[in-house]
Amino acid sequence: MPKTLPIPRPVVTRPATSRREGASAGAIALFAVAYIAVLGILFAPDGFFTESPTTLVADSAD
């Protein structure tokens, strides 16, 4: 006979899939955003990230 009795633990019931579906949807969304960002960098026109922006103000004709 055991000297101590086991302490019953309260059972918490949760839906098994709700937590995993949220995590996998977040991971897929993060991958999609990163993939689109990499494609945008790879296929950007030449000088898109390095040239200074052109001015939109016309020169005055004085």
C-alpha positions as CSV (number, residue, x, y, z in Angstrom):
1,M,0.0,0.0,0.0
2,P,1.4,3.4,-1.0
3,K,2.1,5.9,1.8
4,T,0.8,8.9,-0.1
5,L,-2.3,9.2,-2.2
6,P,-2.0,10.6,-5.8
7,I,-3.2,14.2,-6.1
8,P,-5.8,14.5,-8.9
9,R,-5.1,17.1,-11.5
10,P,-7.9,19.1,-13.1
11,V,-8.3,18.2,-16.7
12,V,-8.5,21.1,-19.1
13,T,-10.1,20.3,-22.4
14,R,-9.1,22.4,-25.4
15,P,-9.8,21.8,-29.1
16,A,-6.7,20.1,-30.4
17,T,-6.5,21.8,-33.7
18,S,-7.3,25.4,-32.9
19,R,-3.9,26.3,-31.7
20,R,-2.0,24.5,-34.5
21,E,-4.1,25.9,-37.3
22,G,-3.4,29.5,-36.1
23,A,0.3,28.9,-35.8
24,S,0.5,27.2,-39.2
25,A,-1.6,30.0,-40.8
26,G,0.8,32.6,-39.3
27,A,3.8,30.7,-40.6
28,I,2.4,30.5,-44.1
29,A,1.5,34.2,-44.1
30,L,5.0,35.1,-43.0
31,F,6.6,32.9,-45.7
32,A,4.3,34.4,-48.3
33,V,5.3,38.0,-47.4
34,A,9.0,37.2,-47.3
35,Y,8.7,35.4,-50.7
36,I,7.0,38.4,-52.3
37,A,9.6,40.7,-50.8
38,V,12.5,38.7,-52.2
39,L,10.8,38.6,-55.6
40,G,10.3,42.3,-55.5
41,I,14.0,42.9,-54.8
42,L,15.2,40.4,-57.5
43,F,13.0,41.8,-60.2
44,A,13.2,45.5,-59.4
45,P,14.3,47.8,-62.3
46,D,17.9,48.7,-62.4
47,G,18.7,51.6,-60.1
48,F,15.4,51.4,-58.2
49,F,17.1,51.2,-54.8
50,T,20.2,53.2,-55.5
51,E,19.3,56.3,-57.6
52,S,18.0,59.4,-55.9
53,P,14.4,60.2,-56.7
54,T,13.8,62.7,-59.5
55,T,12.3,66.0,-58.7
56,L,8.8,66.7,-59.8
57,V,9.3,70.5,-59.9
58,A,10.1,72.0,-63.3
59,D,12.9,74.4,-63.7
60,S,11.8,78.1,-63.8
61,A,12.1,79.8,-67.2
62,D,13.5,83.2,-65.9
